[in-house]
């Protein structure tokens, strides 16, 4: 581009039109206004040499319109020289870092045609035309208005409406302000059919009448202040994507064959929000404002068909809801409010037009004054009305709205700033030495979206990525030194202690279904009662992880209690099978009976007293932590497996190695080269190997020795975590994409250095032999799948993976998709029968106030089905019933 005048732009501090290497004479079209109230109809054509900088027009009011015919990225690139091209790869939600340093809001509508753009324009006018307090009258303000999706273009353009109306309002009020205003309007991309309707844009012969085009439309208007020579206030209006047909964006994009992916749209929006705006030396937060206006209603589809309330959820920006003041508008406004609220948006205010129906009174009654409701005067219906008088009448309303928005913004920032210090003073975190956690080390989480937290950070000096702030030389790096307040996406690498599995879509589904359950049931006590969520959840459990062996489900609140319930079940069954009376004292000797468990060293089953008794001594069971701990179990040292150079290998304990040496060459006995695949590691033919015989002999030796050494003590249950043993809680686990945080611990992608904090993989053959030995002795088998259940091992359950079934199994964590606590203990009919009888004393006398609460059961039903549906879980291989 030959034109080199500095033009204010939110892409960077100043946007320069850089001359080409060989300067040429370029024709530009300008209009110069010569009076405060009108624009001269005369048009002057001016030839501008490529190296000449245009002087500033002398009249107080100058209108500068430039319409560029851009035929692709070759011209768009110099136009937007201070940020990288919008032609980017599809980003993940990890990229949506956001600057909180100034007020940023989304304007939603209860429906189309309720006045969203009027509100945006009125708010912009309040910020730019009526600065408050009086001391701010000489401090320039900036207002960034963004319309991500516009239909009906170019005849309809909300960014053009805001640009022109605010400019006109500023012109009418300029006598009261020494500041000038530089207002610009950009339209970045439009469908091919919409682009040809823009004046000065022609369709080339070789261009197809479909797809999105880099339109690059730009117009600018400058309104001078009273004797002002300083920096002007700025209004920057932007339309990101535009289509010609005045219908819903998803239909327009489809019909005009000009779609845009959600990730690309969000990336474009994020870049616009990240543009560095200058505050004229002011550090006040209220001198820079950013407003995004959606299209249609709250639940109207975006360009891809995804509802806009879901599309923009990764930002979770505070919202202004433009309600409907017409007949039927109360219902639509309430529905829109609840839709936003369900998704975690903060609705700061509701504003609507006065149609004489007093809809605001009903809304205030429904909302119980939780959200302020403002009323605008009726909008004139005459198309020739320029609305200047209406905006003047509404100025106090928009001023009040601005005050509410600013107060809510400052309160939010203060809460985020204070929460870390408050947390350290009043919370007691689990597994944490508070003395080692300074306030600045506390992670302040504003929200969650799918697999990412949105974390609040105050950065005093950091090197930002090119997605955040752009340097003046266009290299994409900038040093931040002014206490930038940021919301930064942070990947939840351990899935919040392995409870999380949903993507953002399931998160919304779960919230909606739980809201339904809460509205329908609240909570109901469970003994001798039944409700649909509990019954449906149980059916899904028995058809899924319990298929082929379980017949009953006992609900509890967390994994640790589910384990304790399982122990009670197993001990009762063992007693009946071995003819042991319920009286714990031997009738002949008077000695007290004692039950212990068979478990693996390094195992972990929870932190309640009973569950801790079923695990080997560790830092968590020492006297300092648990003075009552006695370790009521026989804890075996298992063989482990690891993956190295593409081969699975086995590491035997010393006891097992000694036994193998008695048989013969160790390497020959269990495959010197290891196993080249997971399938070979799990192959059933290994059951007849010499190593299997050694495993069986070792387990038998340990059980026999235990029976001899301690009289009247029985190994009454086997409890194990199928596939692994966990010796440390703070490990970080591998995750798999598409929203499903799944730890495929036995997949070939797992390297031997993963899980170094304490995640050990057990030879599946050893686990099979262990289960077989216990069942042959009528020792009930418990699978603790609180961690490993629901596809985390690649199969829906460990029973399916190992090819052997338990008598009892415990599930939790991922059971509800990670949104609410719930656990369940599944059992065989034989286990259940052990508790039946004519006396209540024989029943399982265990329970919780919130057993089988409807919200948890509803969430579990949704999550279980979501994980098994290949259309929602893209990792699922339906034919093999395994994760890819």
HELIX and SHEET records of a PDB file:
HELIX    1   1 UNK A   73  UNK A   79  1                                   7    
HELIX    2   2 UNK A   93  UNK A   95  5                                   3    
HELIX    3   3 UNK A  116  UNK A  129  1                                  14    
HELIX    4   4 UNK A  134  UNK A  138  5                                   5    
HELIX    5   5 UNK A  158  UNK A  173  1                                  16    
HELIX    6   6 UNK A  174  UNK A  176  5                                   3    
HELIX    7   7 UNK A  192  UNK A  195  1                                   4    
HELIX    8   8 UNK A  249  UNK A  255  1                                   7    
HELIX    9   9 UNK A  262  UNK A  274  1                                  13    
HELIX   10  10 UNK A  285  UNK A  287  5                                   3    
HELIX   11  11 UNK A  308  UNK A  311  1                                   4    
HELIX   12  12 UNK A  329  UNK A  342  1                                  14    
HELIX   13  13 UNK A  359  UNK A  367  1                                   9    
HELIX   14  14 UNK A  388  UNK A  393  1                                   6    
HELIX   15  15 UNK A  395  UNK A  426  1                                  32    
HELIX   16  16 UNK A  434  UNK A  436  5                                   3    
HELIX   17  17 UNK A  439  UNK A  441  5                                   3    
HELIX   18  18 UNK A  495  UNK A  498  1                                   4    
HELIX   19  19 UNK A  504  UNK A  520  1                                  17    
HELIX   20  20 UNK A  532  UNK A  543  1                                  12    
HELIX   21  21 UNK A  559  UNK A  577  1                                  19    
HELIX   22  22 UNK A  609  UNK A  613  1                                   5    
HELIX   23  23 UNK A  654  UNK A  663  1                                  10    
HELIX   24  24 UNK A  666  UNK A  669  1                                   4    
HELIX   25  25 UNK A  678  UNK A  681  1                                   4    
HELIX   26  26 UNK A  684  UNK A  688  5                                   5    
HELIX   27  27 UNK A  690  UNK A  709  1                                  20    
HELIX   28  28 UNK A  764  UNK A  776  1                                  13    
HELIX   29  29 UNK A  798  UNK A  802  1                                   5    
HELIX   30  30 UNK A  813  UNK A  816  5                                   4    
HELIX   31  31 UNK A  829  UNK A  833  1                                   5    
HELIX   32  32 UNK A  840  UNK A  842  5                                   3    
HELIX   33  33 UNK A  854  UNK A  868  1                                  15    
SHEET    1   A 2 UNK A   7  UNK A   9  0                                        
SHEET    2   A 2 UNK A  12  UNK A  15 -1                                        
SHEET    1   B 2 UNK A  26  UNK A  30  0                                        
SHEET    2   B 2 UNK A  44  UNK A  48 -1                                        
SHEET    1   C10 UNK A  61  UNK A  66  0                                        
SHEET    2   C10 UNK A 212  UNK A 223 -1                                        
SHEET    3   C10 UNK A 181  UNK A 191 -1                                        
SHEET    4   C10 UNK A 233  UNK A 242  1                                        
SHEET    5   C10 UNK A 142  UNK A 150  1                                        
SHEET    6   C10 UNK A 288  UNK A 293  1                                        
SHEET    7   C10 UNK A 103  UNK A 109  1                                        
SHEET    8   C10 UNK A 319  UNK A 322  1                                        
SHEET    9   C10 UNK A 347  UNK A 353  1                                        
SHEET   10   C10 UNK A 372  UNK A 376  1                                        
SHEET    1   D 4 UNK A  98  UNK A  99  0                                        
SHEET    2   D 4 UNK A 484  UNK A 491 -1                                        
SHEET    3   D 4 UNK A 452  UNK A 459 -1                                        
SHEET    4   D 4 UNK A 444  UNK A 449 -1                                        
SHEET    1   E 2 UNK A 462  UNK A 463  0                                        
SHEET    2   E 2 UNK A 479  UNK A 480 -1                                        
SHEET    1   F 7 UNK A 552  UNK A 556  0                                        
SHEET    2   F 7 UNK A 823  UNK A 827 -1                                        
SHEET    3   F 7 UNK A 808  UNK A 811 -1                                        
SHEET    4   F 7 UNK A 780  UNK A 784  1                                        
SHEET    5   F 7 UNK A 713  UNK A 720  1                                        
SHEET    6   F 7 UNK A 594  UNK A 600  1                                        
SHEET    7   F 7 UNK A 633  UNK A 636  1                                        
SHEET    1   G 4 UNK A 647  UNK A 651  0                                        
SHEET    2   G 4 UNK A 640  UNK A 644 -1                                        
SHEET    3   G 4 UNK A 759  UNK A 762 -1                                        
SHEET    4   G 4 UNK A 724  UNK A 726 -1                                        
SHEET    1   H 2 UNK A 876  UNK A 877  0                                        
SHEET    2   H 2 UNK A 882  UNK A 883 -1                                        
END                                                                             
